[in-house]
Amino acid sequence: ETQFKNKVVGENDITLHCVDQIYGVFDEKKKTLFGQLKKYPEKLIIHCKDLRVFQFCLRYTKEEEVKRIVSGIIHHTQAPKLLKRLFLFSYATAAQNNT
């Protein structure tokens, strides 16, 4: 099993194409997050297409950082995905021509 592990994306990393739904917890109520938010959540829950669920507590994070984190995640998961970001081309190197 370990010989086939990906060396770029770790076990607890979430790629953009894997995100299925994002929820925010506001006063113990779970709501789907999309677009611009007026109020930012205390907890962030990310459901993945491979049935993994990640929960992040934001209660003790500074308000400006919560805005930046949540806005960035919503923007990158709901906006049309760039091919370069989906397949991690920034980590790829140019293939050498052995002719």
C-alpha positions in Angstrom: 0.0 0.0 0.0 2.8 2.5 0.9 4.6 2.1 -2.5 1.6 3.6 -4.3 1.2 6.7 -2.1 1.2 10.1 -3.7 4.3 12.1 -2.8 2.7 15.5 -3.5 -0.6 15.3 -1.8 -0.6 13.9 1.7 -3.2 11.8 3.5 -4.9 14.8 5.1 -4.6 17.2 2.2 -7.8 18.1 0.3 -7.5 18.8 -3.5 -9.9 21.2 -5.2 -11.6 18.5 -7.3 -12.2 16.4 -4.2 -14.4 19.0 -2.3 -18.1 18.1 -2.5 -19.8 20.5 0.0 -18.7 23.1 2.5 -20.7 23.9 5.6 -20.4 26.5 8.3 -21.6 26.1 11.8 -23.3 29.3 13.1 -24.7 29.1 16.7 -24.9 25.3 16.5 -26.8 25.4 13.1 -25.1 23.9 10.1 -25.5 25.9 6.8 -24.1 25.4 3.3 -21.5 28.1 2.5 -21.4 29.9 -0.9 -20.7 33.3 -2.2 -20.0 36.3 0.0 -20.8 35.9 3.7 -22.2 38.5 6.1 -21.3 36.5 9.1 -18.4 34.0 9.4 -18.8 30.5 10.9 -17.4 29.2 14.2 -16.6 25.9 12.6 -15.9 24.8 9.0 -17.0 21.4 7.8 -15.7 20.1 4.4 -17.3 17.0 2.9 -15.2 15.3 0.2 -16.3 13.2 -2.8 -14.2 10.3 -1.4 -16.5 10.4 1.7 -13.9 12.0 4.0 -15.1 14.7 6.3 -12.9 17.4 7.8 -13.9 19.8 10.6 -12.0 22.9 11.5 -12.7 25.0 14.7 -12.4 28.7 14.0 -13.7 29.9 17.3 -10.4 31.0 18.7 -9.0 32.4 15.4 -8.8 36.2 14.8 -11.8 37.6 12.9 -9.7 38.9 10.0 -8.0 35.6 9.6 -11.3 33.7 9.6 -12.6 36.0 6.8 -9.5 35.4 4.8 -9.5 31.6 5.3 -13.2 31.0 4.7 -13.4 33.4 1.7 -10.3 31.8 0.1 -11.7 28.3 0.5 -15.1 29.2 -0.9 -13.6 31.2 -3.8 -11.2 28.4 -4.9 -13.7 25.5 -4.5 -16.7 27.2 -6.1 -15.0 29.2 -8.9 -14.2 27.5 -12.1 -11.1 25.4 -11.4 -7.9 26.3 -13.3 -6.3 23.2 -14.9 -2.9 24.3 -13.3 -4.4 24.2 -9.8 -6.3 20.9 -10.3 -3.3 18.8 -11.3 -0.5 20.6 -9.4 1.5 21.5 -12.6 3.5 23.9 -10.5 5.3 20.9 -9.1 6.0 19.3 -12.5 9.3 19.7 -14.3 9.8 19.8 -18.0 10.4 16.5 -19.7 13.8 16.1 -21.3 14.0 15.1 -25.0 16.2 12.1 -25.3 16.4 12.0 -29.1 
